[in-house]
C-alpha cells in the first residue's frame, strides 16, 4: 500500500495485521482522489473507520488543510500512529479514538465542519453504513460544510440506499468487487 500522489507520493504505508481491517486498494483510492481532485486542496477531511489512515493521509498529501481520523480498533490505531510518525507528520491532523457514531454524536464535535467525509467500515458490519450515513444525513448534518461530499466505500454487491435523511446519492462508482457511493445535500435543501 502506498500514497498515490502529492507531497508524500510513493511513500509506503503499513496495514494492520489480520483481516479485521481491509485497506482501500491503491487503485480504488486513486479513482476516489481523481474524482475529489478539484475539491481537496484546503479541505477539511474526515476519515471515519480510518484503519491504517491511507485515505486521510492521501488527502493530507494532496493538500487537505486538516484531516480528522476516527478509529476504535487498538491494532489499527497503533498502525495509524506509526504511519503518521514514519511519514514525519506532526501537524494538520487529529486522531479521535472511538467509534464513528460516538464521534458524530459528541457535543465537542459541534462547530466543526467537514468538506469531505470518507467512511469505510468493515464490509461485514453492514449496519454501520446505515447508522453512520443516517447520522450524517440527520442529527450530525451540522458537521457538513456547504457543498460537502460524503463517500462510502462498500462491496459492489451490497447496495446502499439512495437517500439517508438529507443526504442523496449523487454518484456510484464500481471497480472490481468494491464500490464508492457519493452523497451530498441537494442545493435546495442546503439553502433552507
Buried (B, 14 or more C-beta within 10 A) or exposed (E): BEBBBBEBEEBEBBBBEEEEBBBBBBEBBBBBBEBBEEBBEEBBBBBBBBBBBBBBBBBBBBBBBBBBBBBBBEBBBEBBBBBBEEBEBEEEBEBBBEBBBEBBEEEEBEEBEBBBBBBBBBBEEBEBBEBBBBBBBEEBBEBBBEEBBBBBBBEBEEEBBEEBBBBBBEEBBEBEEBBBBBBBBEEEEBEE
